[in-house]
């Protein structure tokens, strides 16, 4: 035996021992052996480190000295793998929870002993005593396992008179022949009409939260049945720890009812039963499933059939009938243990199941005049023997079908449902009609369905129709307007109170719907993001609701296909101060101009801007005070979605914020600067996020958004010539530098943040005429070129990679490399309007001859064959997705 030191109480053991001091019963349940290494602290232990063997308690004694002596049986019976006995623990039962806890523990450390596996050369059977602390507890007991016993030879000899006598035959039993001790005889129980009945023993328990282990009081694990909430669980779902203790695989919830039963009794005169649930008619070539309704997992079943084959999986029996079987009967025999039952099953011929009308319901009233008819699904016996090829529908005014008003013939399209209106049939009002249907397969034809009848309505809301878009129409934009015909009622009049709109995908799944819509009665526009680009097919349908006569049928769904893209993918937009004022070049290098745009009024168009998504195009005009306007167009439909008819005097510039939430535009006249920042989500309504005609006292000439949208900068006349707003609260940013100037006020016309957000480039009319501001510190960067000879920088643009700046001055157009401010390209014919293509490969700018030039950045050569406007360019911008 291993050299174990004395047992020490665990934390749980101390708590349980404290309960025992108050008079609660202290019950020891078993002893565990394991091979786990000694822990740093044994107090927190709740189980052995690695338990390998559970030992039963044969005897317990509490001598009254604060200890308890447990006589334990050590055996290697059932041990599959030997191990070093290094740790030992005594388990006890918590009287409050009935859960088993580790009461005391000891570890032999470096002095273990080996316990060999059973079945080898060494058989281990040993009794030893354990002494553990119980304190002043008076009610100390143990779970004694009477089924694992090691007896001494003297004890065995004492039992000799009571063991079974010799002789006897197979099947015989022994009984007392007289009252004399040891006087027995053998007898045949069948010849003596011997009847043995066992009374079951039940032990009900109620689980505490998360309980898995139970210590049995009345029953034993040997031959035990376990029921949880009235349902018996299989033997695989629990394991016996000892003869009186078991552990469930799964923890139970508090309050779960558990019942332990020994010797489940059948009751007097009760015989075993065999019951089946399944078809009584089967077909050749078909597999059929039956269920054993009184299945017993502990019984032995034997199955036979006179036709085909039969097999069982648990409570499920599968009978397979061969395809060559003829019309006859078969006997399916099921034997449970020694009880046999025979079930006679008919074998029939292949057939198609008779369909049933599912709509309209039999005896339905108020049915509309162009109703749908539908029937149950096609079904052949045996399964897949035949396939649905066509269906014949018939409608008549009499039950004998002599006055037929509709006969579909062999309809291969309307297999399970048909709409009479789609077949050109309109029924009469207030008339009774009869309907029947039959299915036809490749080889078989079903019987006619049972005849149903219905009565058509006197008054009903007519089924609507979608009028726009047209069925099958392609190129649909992101937010089309769906339109339907007028509401009307057959046989009376009514008022439409609502409509149901439903958008579906090509498979008929609902994508979006607006139900009981009291506003969009005969037209509706879906929200943004519902329809997707890419030539995707959708369906739309509508249903009307009347105030008095209820709902119409759903309209027939029409299909449509979305456009390949919901954004304008063209090249360039520009404006000028003479007709045509605004042109959008679809193919910039090819020179194709779109003809779909609605041109603005006939006066000077000063500024143009695409939204970052290219879905919108804004145009600002600079006419007389009463003529200044701002217009925004949808770049796919070229419909105008916003119009500010009296924006401000002399619009100078317009730009979208990087997140497209805002559109800002500026003006300046008579020494007054005015600007507006409006919310694009509220188009076509004008909702101002921020505006002012007093913040900047002089005329405003330019504006710029920082790439992250944090800043909105304005270039204007006067001192300081530059005002920057923080867009989080529209406050003026402090610390921006004063622009170098002469005695008179500056005019800032060129203003643009670098795409990387590092710099703000400012072009104006004094000193060097150009400065570069570091945005992080709002300080002027040194070393920029002196452009004083040009008198004024009118407009500028950054390359997408922030490495170049292109500038219009009064005398020239030039492109600078900001690394050393060298000139990459120069043109003496400058003008207005400048912009890089989104990919950085091209640079477009307005010129006096010709009016528009496009450079190939790779070699700074003009691209030949580009579109030539008919008048000077005032402003231009590339489509962000061109």
C-alpha positions in Angstrom: 0.0 0.0 0.0 1.2 3.5 -0.7 2.6 5.6 2.2 -0.3 8.0 2.7 0.0 10.7 5.4 -3.1 11.6 7.5 -6.3 12.8 5.8 -6.9 16.5 5.9 -10.3 18.3 5.5 -11.0 20.3 2.3 -12.8 23.6 2.4 -16.0 21.8 1.4 -15.3 19.2 4.1 -14.9 21.9 6.8 -18.3 23.4 5.7 -19.9 20.0 5.9 -18.3 19.2 9.2 -19.7 22.5 10.6 -23.1 21.5 9.5 -22.6 18.2 11.3 -21.9 20.0 14.6 -25.4 21.5 14.4 -26.9 18.0 14.4 -27.3 17.4 10.6 -26.3 13.9 9.5 -22.8 13.3 8.2 -22.9 10.5 5.6 -19.7 9.1 4.0 -20.4 7.7 0.5 -17.2 6.3 -0.9 -13.4 6.6 -1.2 -11.6 7.6 -4.4 -8.1 6.6 -5.6 -6.1 8.5 -8.2 -2.7 9.1 -9.6 -2.7 13.0 -9.5 0.3 14.9 -8.2 0.0 16.7 -4.8 -1.6 20.2 -5.2 -0.1 23.3 -3.8 -3.2 23.8 -1.6 -5.7 21.0 -0.9 -8.4 23.3 0.6 -10.1 24.4 -2.7 -10.2 20.8 -4.0 -13.6 19.5 -5.0 -12.5 16.2 -6.6 -9.3 14.2 -6.9 -6.7 15.5 -9.3 -7.2 12.5 -11.5 -9.5 9.8 -10.1 -8.8 6.3 -11.4 -10.8 4.0 -9.1 -13.8 4.3 -6.8 -13.8 2.1 -3.6 -16.8 1.0 -1.5 -17.2 1.3 2.2 -17.8 -2.0 4.0 -18.1 -0.7 7.6 -18.0 2.6 9.5 -17.5 3.3 13.2 -17.4 6.5 15.1 -15.7 5.8 18.5 -16.6 9.2 19.9 -13.1 10.7 19.9 -13.7 13.2 17.1 -12.8 10.7 14.4 -14.5 8.1 12.2 -13.0 4.8 11.0 -14.0 3.6 7.6 -13.3 0.0 6.5 -12.6 0.2 2.8 -12.4 -2.6 0.2 -9.6 -2.2 -2.3 -9.9 -4.4 -5.4 -8.6 -4.1 -9.0 -11.8 -5.8 -10.4 -12.8 -4.0 -13.6 -9.7 -1.9 -13.7 -8.6 -1.7 -17.4 -5.3 0.0 -16.9 -3.0 -0.1 -13.9 -1.8 3.1 -12.1 0.3 4.4 -9.2 -2.0 5.0 -6.2 -0.8 8.5 -5.3 -3.9 10.3 -4.0 -6.9 9.3 -1.9 -10.1 11.1 -0.9 -13.1 10.5 1.2 -16.4 11.6 -0.3 -19.5 12.6 1.7 -23.0 13.7 1.0 -24.2 17.3 1.6 -27.5 17.0 3.5 -28.8 20.2 2.0 -28.2 19.4 -1.7 -27.7 15.6 -1.7 -24.6 16.4 -3.8 -21.4 14.5 -3.2 -18.4 16.6 -2.0 -14.8 15.8 -1.4 -14.6 15.7 2.4 -10.9 14.9 3.1 -7.8 14.3 1.1 -4.3 12.9 1.3 -1.4 12.4 -1.2 1.5 9.9 -1.0 3.7 12.2 -3.1 6.9 10.3 -3.9 5.8 7.1 -2.2 3.0 5.7 -4.3 2.1 2.0 -4.8 1.1 0.4 -8.1 -2.4 -1.1 -8.5 -2.3 -3.5 -11.5 -5.1 -3.9 -14.0 -7.6 -6.7 -13.6 -7.2 -9.9 -15.7 -3.4 -10.1 -15.2 -1.3 -12.3 -13.0 -2.1 -10.3 -9.9 -5.5 -10.3 -8.2 -5.8 -7.5 -5.6 -8.4 -7.9 -2.9 -7.6 -6.0 0.3 -9.4 -4.4 3.3 -7.9 -1.3 5.0 -9.1 1.3 7.5 -9.2 5.0 7.1 -9.5 7.5 9.9 -10.9 10.9 9.3 -12.0 13.9 11.4 -15.7 14.3 12.3 -15.4 16.6 15.4 -18.3 16.6 17.8 -20.8 15.3 15.2 -23.0 12.7 16.8 -25.0 11.6 13.7 -22.2 10.0 11.6 -23.0 7.2 9.1 -21.7 5.7 5.8 -23.2 4.2 2.7 -22.3 0.5 3.1 -21.9 -1.5 -0.1 -23.1 -5.0 0.8 -22.4 -6.2 -2.8 -18.7 -6.0 -2.7 -17.4 -8.2 0.1 -14.2 -10.0 0.9 -14.7 -12.9 3.4 -12.3 -14.8 5.5 -12.0 -18.6 5.1 -13.7 -19.1 8.5 -16.6 -16.9 7.4 -17.0 -19.0 4.2 -16.9 -22.2 6.1 -19.7 -20.9 8.3 -21.9 -20.4 5.3 -21.4 -23.9 3.9 -24.8 -25.3 5.1 -26.6 -22.5 3.4 -25.2 -22.7 -0.1 -27.1 -24.4 -2.9 -27.1 -28.2 -2.6 -25.5 -30.4 -5.2 -27.4 -32.2 -8.1 -30.4 -30.7 -9.8 -31.1 -30.1 -13.5 -31.1 -27.1 -15.9 -34.3 -25.0 -15.3 -35.0 -26.5 -11.8 -35.2 -24.4 -8.6 -34.4 -25.3 -5.0 -36.8 -25.0 -2.0 -37.1 -25.9 1.6 -38.2 -29.6 2.1 -38.9 -29.1 5.8 -38.2 -26.7 8.6 -35.0 -28.4 9.4 -31.8 -26.4 8.8 -30.3 -27.3 5.4 -33.2 -29.6 4.4 -33.8 -28.6 0.7 -35.0 -30.2 -2.5 -35.0 -29.5 -6.3 -38.3 -29.0 -8.2 -39.5 -28.1 -11.7 -41.4 -24.7 -11.5 -43.5 -25.4 -14.7 -44.8 -28.8 -13.4 -45.6 -27.3 -10.0 -47.4 -24.2 -11.6 -44.8 -22.0 -9.8 -45.6 -18.3 -10.1 -43.0 -15.7 -9.2 -43.9 -12.0 -9.1 -41.7 -9.1 -8.1 -42.8 -5.9 -6.6 -41.1 -2.8 -8.0 -39.3 -0.5 -5.6 -39.6 3.2 -6.5 -37.4 6.1 -5.1 -38.6 9.6 -6.2 -36.2 12.5 -5.9 -36.2 16.2 -6.8 -33.0 17.6 -8.2 -31.2 20.8 -7.1 -29.6 23.1 -9.6 -26.9 21.4 -11.7 -27.2 18.1 -9.8 -25.7 15.1 -11.5 -24.7 12.7 -8.7 -27.4 10.8 -6.6 -26.9 8.5 -3.6 -29.7 6.0 -3.5 -31.6 5.3 -0.3 -34.0 2.6 -1.3 -32.9 1.3 -4.7 -29.7 -0.1 -6.2 -27.8 0.7 -9.4 -28.0 -3.0 -10.4 -31.1 -3.5 -12.5 -32.0 0.2 -12.1 -34.4 2.2 -14.4 -34.1 6.0 -14.3 -36.9 8.4 -15.2 -36.5 12.1 -15.7 -39.8 14.1 -15.6 -41.7 10.9 -16.4 -39.5 9.8 -19.4 -37.2 6.8 -19.0 -33.6 7.6 -20.1 -31.3 5.0 -21.8 -28.6 3.2 -19.9 -26.0 5.2 -21.9 -27.1 8.4 -20.2 -26.0 7.5 -16.7 -23.1 5.6 -15.0 -23.0 3.6 -11.7 -20.4 4.9 -9.3 -21.2 2.1 -6.8 -24.1 -0.1 -5.9 -25.9 2.8 -4.3 -24.5 5.8 -6.2 -24.8 7.0 -9.8 -23.9 9.9 -12.0 -26.0 11.4 -14.9 -24.3 12.5 -18.1 -26.1 15.8 -18.0 -26.7 18.3 -15.1 -30.3 18.8 -14.2 -32.3 22.0 -13.5 -33.6 22.8 -10.1 -36.9 21.1 -9.4 -36.5 18.3 -12.0 -38.4 15.2 -11.0 -36.2 12.0 -11.0 -37.6 8.5 -10.3 -35.4 5.5 -9.6 -37.1 2.1 -10.0 -35.9 -1.5 -9.3 -37.8 -4.5 -10.6 -40.2 -2.8 -13.0 -43.4 -4.9 -12.7 -45.6 -5.9 -15.6 -48.6 -6.5 -13.3 -50.7 -9.7 -12.9 -51.7 -11.3 -16.1 -50.1 -8.7 -18.3 -48.5 -10.1 -21.5 -45.9 -8.4 -23.8 -47.4 -6.5 -26.7 -46.3 -5.7 -30.2 -48.0 -2.7 -31.9 -47.1 -1.1 -35.2 -48.1 2.3 -36.7 -47.7 2.5 -40.5 -49.4 2.0 -43.9 -51.7 -0.9 -44.5 -51.4 -0.5 -48.3 -48.0 -0.6 -49.9 -46.9 -0.5 -53.5 -44.3 -2.4 -55.6 -40.9 -0.7 -55.7 -41.5 1.3 -52.6 -39.9 1.4 -49.1 -42.4 1.9 -46.2 -41.7 3.0 -42.7 -43.4 1.6 -39.5 -43.0 2.6 -35.9 -43.0 0.2 -32.9 -45.4 2.2 -30.7 -44.5 0.1 -27.6 -40.8 -0.2 -28.3 -38.6 -1.4 -25.5 -34.9 -0.9 -26.0 -34.2 -3.8 -23.6 -36.2 -6.3 -25.6 -35.0 -8.6 -28.4 -36.8 -8.3 -31.7 -37.0 -10.6 -34.7 -38.5 -9.5 -38.0 -39.7 -11.5 -41.1 -41.8 -10.7 -44.2 -43.4 -13.0 -46.8 -42.7 -10.4 -49.6 -39.6 -8.2 -49.9 -37.2 -7.4 -47.1 -37.5 -5.9 -43.6 -35.1 -4.2 -41.3 -35.2 -2.3 -38.0 -33.3 0.7 -36.6 -34.5 1.3 -33.0 -38.2 1.7 -33.0 -38.4 2.2 -36.8 -39.1 -0.7 -39.2 -38.5 -0.5 -42.9 -40.4 -2.8 -45.3 -39.1 -2.8 -48.9 -41.5 -4.2 -51.5 -39.7 -5.3 -54.8 -40.9 -3.7 -58.0 -41.9 -7.1 -59.4 -44.4 -7.8 -56.6 -48.1 -8.3 -57.7 -51.4 -7.4 -56.2 -51.5 -9.6 -53.1 -51.0 -9.4 -49.3 -47.9 -9.9 -47.3 -47.4 -11.0 -43.7 -45.0 -8.8 -41.6 -44.0 -10.8 -38.5 -42.5 -9.0 -35.5 -41.4 -11.1 -32.5 -40.6 -9.3 -29.2 -38.7 -11.6 -26.9 -41.0 -14.7 -27.1 -44.1 -12.8 -28.2 -44.9 -12.9 -31.9 -47.4 -10.7 -33.8 -48.3 -10.9 -37.5 -49.5 -7.9 -39.5 -51.2 -8.4 -42.9 -50.4 -5.6 -45.4 -52.0 -5.2 -48.8 -49.8 -4.7 -51.9 -51.5 -2.5 -54.5 -50.8 -1.2 -58.0 -49.0 2.0 -58.9 -51.3 5.1 -59.0 -51.4 8.9 -58.9 -53.1 10.3 -55.8 -56.4 12.0 -56.5 -55.8 15.8 -56.1 -57.9 18.0 -53.9 -59.0 21.6 -54.7 -57.4 23.9 -52.1 -58.8 27.2 -53.4 -61.5 28.4 -53.5 -62.8 26.6 -50.5 -65.9 24.5 -51.0 -69.1 26.6 -50.7 -67.1 29.8 -50.8 -69.1 33.0 -51.4 -68.1 36.4 -52.8 -65.4 35.0 -55.1 -64.2 37.5 -57.6 -64.8 37.0 -61.4 -61.2 36.1 -62.4 -60.2 33.8 -59.5 -57.2 31.7 -58.9 -57.8 27.9 -58.7 -55.3 25.7 -56.9 -54.9 22.1 -55.9 -52.7 19.8 -53.7 -49.3 18.8 -54.8 -48.7 15.9 -57.3 -48.2 12.6 -55.5 -47.5 9.1 -57.1 -47.5 5.7 -55.5 -44.9 4.5 -55.1 -42.8 7.6 -54.7 -41.3 8.9 -57.9 -43.0 6.1 -59.9 -44.4 8.9 -62.2 -43.9 12.6 -62.7 -46.4 15.5 -63.2 -46.7 16.2 -66.9 -49.9 18.2 -67.3 -53.2 19.1 -65.5 -56.8 19.3 -66.7 -58.9 22.0 -65.0 -62.7 22.2 -65.6 -65.2 24.8 -64.5 -68.9 24.3 -65.1 -72.3 25.7 -64.1 -73.6 22.3 -63.1 -72.2 19.5 -60.9 -72.5 17.0 -63.8 -70.2 19.1 -66.0 -72.5 19.2 -69.0 -72.3 23.0 -69.1 -68.6 23.6 -69.1 -67.4 27.2 -69.2 -63.7 26.5 -69.1 -61.6 23.4 -69.9 -57.9 23.8 -69.8 -57.2 20.6 -71.7 -53.7 19.1 -71.0 -52.1 22.2 -69.5 -48.4 21.8 -69.0 -47.9 25.2 -67.4 -50.6 25.5 -64.8 -49.9 22.3 -62.9 -51.0 23.1 -59.4 -52.7 26.5 -59.9 -54.3 28.5 -62.6 -55.8 32.1 -62.9 -58.9 32.2 -65.0 -58.4 35.9 -65.9 -55.0 35.0 -67.4 -56.8 32.4 -69.5 -59.3 35.1 -70.8 -62.1 33.8 -68.7 -64.3 36.2 -66.7 -67.1 34.6 -64.7 -70.6 36.1 -64.3 -71.6 37.8 -61.0 -73.9 36.1 -58.5 -73.5 32.7 -60.2 -72.6 29.2 -58.7 -69.7 27.4 -60.4 -68.4 23.9 -60.0 -64.6 23.0 -60.3 -62.7 19.7 -60.6 -59.2 18.8 -61.6 -57.1 15.7 -62.4 -53.4 15.1 -62.8 -51.6 13.3 -65.6 -48.2 11.8 -65.5 -46.0 10.2 -68.1 -47.8 6.8 -67.8 -50.7 7.3 -65.3 -53.8 9.5 -64.9 -55.4 10.3 -61.5 -59.1 10.2 -60.8 -61.0 13.5 -61.0 -60.9 15.4 -57.7 -64.0 15.8 -55.6 -66.2 18.5 -57.1 -66.3 21.8 -55.1 -68.6 24.7 -55.8 -68.4 28.5 -55.1 -70.6 31.6 -55.7 -69.2 34.6 -57.4 -69.6 38.1 -55.8 -72.2 40.6 -56.4 -69.8 43.5 -55.6 -66.0 43.4 -55.3 -62.9 45.6 -55.6 -61.4 45.1 -59.0 -57.9 43.6 -59.2 -55.4 46.4 -60.0 -52.7 46.4 -62.7 -49.2 47.8 -62.6 -48.9 50.4 -65.4 -45.3 51.5 -64.9 -42.7 50.3 -65.5 -43.7 48.1 -68.4 -43.5 44.3 -67.9 -39.9 43.2 -68.8 -38.6 46.8 -68.9 -34.8 47.1 -68.4 -32.5 49.9 -67.3 -34.6 50.8 -64.2 -33.0 53.3 -61.9 -32.4 53.0 -58.2 -35.6 54.8 -57.2 -38.2 54.4 -59.9 -41.9 55.4 -59.4 -44.1 52.4 -59.6 -47.6 53.2 -60.9 -50.9 51.3 -61.0 -54.3 51.9 -62.6 -57.2 53.6 -60.9 -59.2 52.1 -58.1 -62.6 50.8 -59.0 -65.4 48.6 -57.7 -67.5 46.2 -59.7 -71.2 46.5 -59.1 -71.0 49.5 -56.8 -68.8 52.4 -55.7 -66.3 52.7 -52.9 -63.4 54.8 -51.7 -59.8 53.6 -51.7 -58.3 53.9 -48.2 -55.0 52.1 -48.7 -52.7 50.0 -50.9 -50.3 47.1 -50.3 -47.1 47.3 -52.4 -44.7 44.3 -52.5 -41.4 44.1 -54.3 -40.0 40.6 -54.9 -36.8 39.1 -56.3 -36.8 36.9 -59.4 -37.5 33.9 -57.2 -40.6 35.4 -55.6 -39.0 36.3 -52.2 -40.1 39.6 -50.7 -37.4 42.2 -50.9 -39.4 45.2 -49.6 -43.0 46.0 -49.0 -45.3 48.9 -47.8 -48.5 47.5 -46.4 -51.7 49.3 -45.6 -50.2 52.4 -47.1 -52.7 55.2 -46.9 -50.6 57.8 -48.8 -49.2 55.9 -51.8 -52.5 54.7 -53.3 -51.6 54.3 -56.9 -47.9 55.1 -57.1 -44.9 54.7 -54.8 -41.1 55.1 -54.9 -38.9 52.6 -53.0 -36.3 53.9 -50.5 -32.7 54.2 -51.5 -30.7 51.0 -51.2 -33.6 48.6 -51.8 -33.0 48.0 -55.5 -29.5 47.0 -56.5 -27.7 47.8 -59.8 -26.2 45.1 -62.1 -29.1 44.2 -64.4 -30.9 42.3 -61.6 -34.5 41.1 -62.2 -37.3 42.1 -59.7 -41.1 41.9 -59.6 -43.6 44.4 -58.3 -47.3 43.9 -57.5 -50.1 45.9 -55.7 -53.3 45.3 -53.9 -56.1 47.8 -53.1 -58.2 48.3 -50.0 -61.7 49.8 -50.1 -63.5 51.5 -47.2 -66.6 49.3 -47.6 -65.9 46.3 -49.8 -62.6 45.2 -48.5 -59.5 44.2 -50.5 -58.9 43.4 -54.1 -56.8 40.5 -55.3 -53.1 41.1 -55.7 -52.3 42.4 -59.2 -50.4 40.2 -61.6 -46.7 40.8 -60.8 -44.7 42.5 -63.6 -40.9 42.0 -63.9 -38.3 44.6 -64.6 -34.5 44.7 -64.7 -32.3 47.4 -63.0 -29.6 49.4 -64.8 -26.1 48.1 -64.9 -25.1 51.0 -62.6 -26.9 53.6 -60.5 -24.1 56.2 -60.9 -22.9 58.3 -63.7 -19.7 56.8 -65.0 -19.0 59.4 -67.6 -15.9 61.6 -67.7 -16.4 65.4 -67.3 -18.9 68.1 -66.6 -18.3 71.8 -67.4 -20.2 75.1 -67.3 -19.7 78.3 -69.2 -21.1 81.9 -69.3 -22.8 81.4 -72.7 -25.1 78.8 -74.3 -25.2 75.9 -73.8 -24.1 76.9 -70.2 -23.8 73.2 -69.0 -22.6 70.1 -70.8 -21.8 66.7 -69.5 -19.3 64.7 -71.5 -20.1 60.9 -71.2 -16.9 59.8 -72.9 -14.4 62.5 -72.2 -11.7 61.3 -74.5 -14.2 60.2 -77.2 -16.1 63.5 -77.0 -19.7 62.1 -76.6 -22.1 64.5 -74.9 -25.2 63.3 -73.1 -28.4 64.6 -74.4 -30.6 63.6 -71.4 -29.8 66.5 -69.1 -32.3 69.3 -68.5 -30.3 72.5 -69.1 -30.5 75.3 -66.6 -31.9 78.8 -67.4 -30.3 80.9 -70.1 -27.6 82.7 -68.1 -24.1 82.5 -66.8 -23.4 79.1 -65.2 -20.5 79.8 -62.8 -19.8 76.5 -60.8 -20.3 72.8 -61.1 -19.7 69.9 -58.7 -20.3 66.1 -58.7 -21.1 64.5 -55.4 -18.5 62.0 -54.1 -20.6 59.0 -55.3 -21.2 60.7 -58.7 -25.0 60.2 -58.2 -25.6 63.9 -58.0 -24.4 66.9 -60.1 -24.8 70.4 -58.7 -24.8 73.6 -60.9 -24.7 77.2 -59.7 -25.6 80.2 -61.8 -24.4 83.7 -61.5 -27.1 86.0 -63.1 -28.6 89.1 -61.7 -29.6 89.0 -58.1 -33.1 87.6 -58.8 -31.7 85.0 -61.2 -29.0 83.4 -59.0 -30.0 79.7 -58.7 -28.7 76.3 -57.5 -29.8 73.1 -59.2 -29.0 69.5 -58.4 -29.5 66.6 -60.9 -29.7 62.8 -60.6 -26.9 61.7 -62.9 -28.7 58.5 -64.0 -32.1 60.0 -64.9 -30.9 63.6 -65.2 -34.1 64.6 -63.4 -33.7 67.7 -61.2 -33.9 66.7 -57.6 -33.3 70.1 -55.9 -33.8 73.7 -57.0 -33.0 76.8 -55.0 -34.6 79.5 -57.1 -33.3 82.5 -55.2 -30.2 81.2 -53.7 -28.0 84.3 -53.2 -26.6 87.1 -55.2 -23.9 86.1 -57.7 -23.1 82.5 -56.9 -19.3 82.0 -57.0 -18.8 78.4 -56.1 -20.4 75.1 -55.0 -19.1 71.8 -53.5 -20.4 68.7 -51.8 -18.9 67.5 -48.4 -16.8 64.3 -48.6 -19.5 62.3 -46.9 -22.1 63.7 -49.3 -24.3 64.9 -46.4 -24.0 68.6 -47.2 -23.9 70.9 -50.2 -22.2 74.3 -49.7 -22.4 77.3 -52.0 -21.1 80.9 -51.7 -21.8 84.3 -53.2 -20.5 87.8 -53.0 -21.7 91.2 -54.1 -21.6 94.7 -52.9 -19.0 93.9 -50.2 -21.3 91.3 -48.5 -20.3 87.6 -48.2 -23.0 85.0 -47.9 -22.9 81.1 -47.8 -25.3 78.2 -47.2 -24.7 74.7 -46.1 -27.7 72.5 -46.8 -28.6 68.9 -46.1 -28.7 66.6 -49.1 -30.9 64.0 -47.3 -33.8 66.5 -47.4 -33.8 67.0 -51.2 -36.0 68.4 -52.8 -36.7 70.4 -49.6 -34.2 73.1 -48.6 -33.0 72.3 -45.1 -30.1 74.5 -43.9 -27.4 73.0 -41.7 -25.7 76.4 -41.4 -25.7 79.7 -43.2 -24.6 83.2 -42.7 -24.6 86.6 -44.4 -22.8 88.4 -41.5 -19.9 86.0 -40.5 -17.8 87.2 -43.4 -18.1 90.9 -44.2 -16.7 90.8 -47.7 -17.4 89.0 -50.9 -16.7 85.2 -50.8 -14.9 83.9 -53.9 -13.9 80.3 -53.1 -14.6 77.3 -50.7 -13.0 74.0 -49.9 -13.8 70.9 -47.7 -11.0 69.1 -46.0 -10.8 65.4 -47.0 -12.2 64.2 -43.7 -15.0 66.8 -43.7 -13.8 68.3 -40.5 -13.1 71.8 -42.0 -14.9 74.0 -44.4 -12.7 76.9 -45.6 -13.7 80.1 -47.4 -11.5 82.4 -49.5 -12.8 86.0 -49.5 -11.9 89.6 -49.9 -10.5 91.6 -47.1 -8.4 90.9 -44.0 -7.6 88.1 -43.3 -8.9 86.7 -46.6 -9.3 83.2 -45.2 -11.9 81.8 -42.8 -12.1 78.2 -41.7 -15.1 76.6 -39.9 -15.0 73.5 -37.7 -18.0 71.5 -39.1 -18.7 69.7 -35.8 -20.2 72.9 -34.4 -19.7 75.4 -37.3 -17.4 77.5 -35.1 -14.5 79.6 -36.6 -11.1 77.8 -36.2 -8.7 80.0 -34.3 -5.0 80.3 -35.1 -5.2 80.3 -38.9 -2.4 82.5 -40.4 -2.8 86.0 -41.8 -2.0 86.0 -45.5 1.0 88.2 -46.6 -0.5 91.3 -48.2 0.2 94.9 -49.3 -1.7 97.9 -48.1 -5.0 96.9 -49.8 -7.2 93.9 -49.0 -6.6 90.6 -50.6 -9.0 88.6 -52.8 -8.6 84.8 -52.4 -9.9 82.9 -55.5 -7.9 79.7 -55.3 -8.5 77.4 -52.4 -8.0 73.6 -52.0 -7.0 71.0 -49.3 -4.5 68.4 -50.4 -6.1 64.9 -50.8 -4.0 63.6 -48.0 -5.3 66.4 -45.7 -1.8 67.7 -44.9 -2.0 71.1 -46.6 -4.3 73.9 -47.6 -3.3 75.7 -50.8 -4.3 79.3 -51.1 -4.1 81.5 -54.2 -4.8 85.2 -54.1 -3.7 88.6 -55.6 -0.9 90.0 -53.4 2.7 89.3 -52.3 3.7 85.9 -53.8 0.1 85.3 -54.7 0.3 81.8 -53.3 0.9 80.2 -49.9 0.8 76.6 -48.6 -0.6 76.1 -45.0 0.3 73.2 -42.8 -3.2 72.1 -41.5 -1.8 70.4 -38.4 -0.3 73.7 -37.1 -2.0 76.3 -39.3 1.4 77.7 -40.2 2.6 78.9 -43.6 5.1 76.5 -45.3 8.3 78.2 -46.6 9.9 77.7 -50.0 6.8 78.1 -52.1 7.2 79.8 -55.6 6.9 83.5 -56.0 4.0 84.1 -58.4 3.7 87.9 -58.0 4.5 88.5 -61.6 1.2 86.7 -62.5 -0.7 89.2 -60.4 -3.3 86.7 -59.2 -3.9 83.0 -58.7 -7.4 82.4 -59.9 -7.9 78.7 -59.4 -5.9 75.6 -58.4 -6.2 71.8 -58.1 -4.2 69.0 -56.4 -3.3 65.7 -58.1 -4.9 62.7 -56.4 -1.6 61.7 -54.8 -0.9 65.2 -53.4 2.3 65.5 -55.3 1.3 68.2 -57.8 -0.6 71.5 -57.9 -2.1 72.9 -61.1 -2.8 76.6 -61.1 -4.6 79.2 -63.3 -3.1 82.7 -62.9 -3.9 85.9 -64.7 -1.1 85.2 -67.2 -0.6 81.5 -67.4 -1.5 77.9 -66.5 1.2 75.8 -64.8 1.6 72.5 -63.0 4.1 72.5 -60.1 5.9 69.5 -58.4 5.6 70.4 -54.7 8.8 68.4 -53.8 11.0 71.1 -55.3 8.4 73.4 -56.9 9.7 72.8 -60.3 7.3 73.4 -63.2 6.1 70.1 -64.9 4.0 71.8 -67.5 3.1 75.4 -68.6 0.7 77.0 -71.0 0.4 80.8 -71.7 -3.3 80.3 -72.6 -4.8 80.0 -69.2 -8.4 80.4 -68.2 -10.8 79.0 -65.6 -11.6 75.5 -64.5 -9.0 72.8 -63.6 -9.2 69.2 -62.4 -7.3 65.9 -62.3 -9.1 62.7 -63.4 -9.8 60.3 -60.4 -7.0 57.9 -61.5 -4.5 60.8 -61.8 -3.7 60.0 -65.5 -5.3 63.1 -67.0 -5.6 66.8 -66.3 -8.3 68.9 -67.8 -8.3 72.7 -67.8 -10.1 75.6 -69.4 -8.2 77.6 -72.0 -8.7 80.5 -74.4 -7.7 78.4 -77.4 -9.2 75.8 -77.5 -11.7 76.2 -74.7 -11.0 72.8 -73.1 -7.7 71.0 -73.0 -6.9 67.5 -71.6 -3.3 66.5 -70.8 -1.9 63.0 -70.6 0.2 63.2 -67.3 2.5 60.4 -68.5 4.2 62.7 -71.1 2.4 66.0 -70.6 1.0 65.9 -74.2 -2.5 67.0 -75.2 -4.9 64.2 -75.8 -6.1 64.5 -79.5 -9.8 64.3 -80.4 -11.3 65.5 -77.1 -14.6 67.3 -77.1 -14.3 71.1 -77.8 -16.9 73.4 -76.1 -18.4 76.3 -78.0 -17.6 78.9 -75.3 -15.2 79.7 -72.5 -15.2 77.2 -69.6 -16.1 78.8 -66.2 -15.7 75.6 -64.1 -15.2 71.9 -64.6 -15.1 68.6 -62.6 -14.4 65.0 -63.4 -16.9 62.4 -62.3 -15.4 60.7 -59.2 -16.1 57.3 -60.7 -15.1 58.0 -64.3 
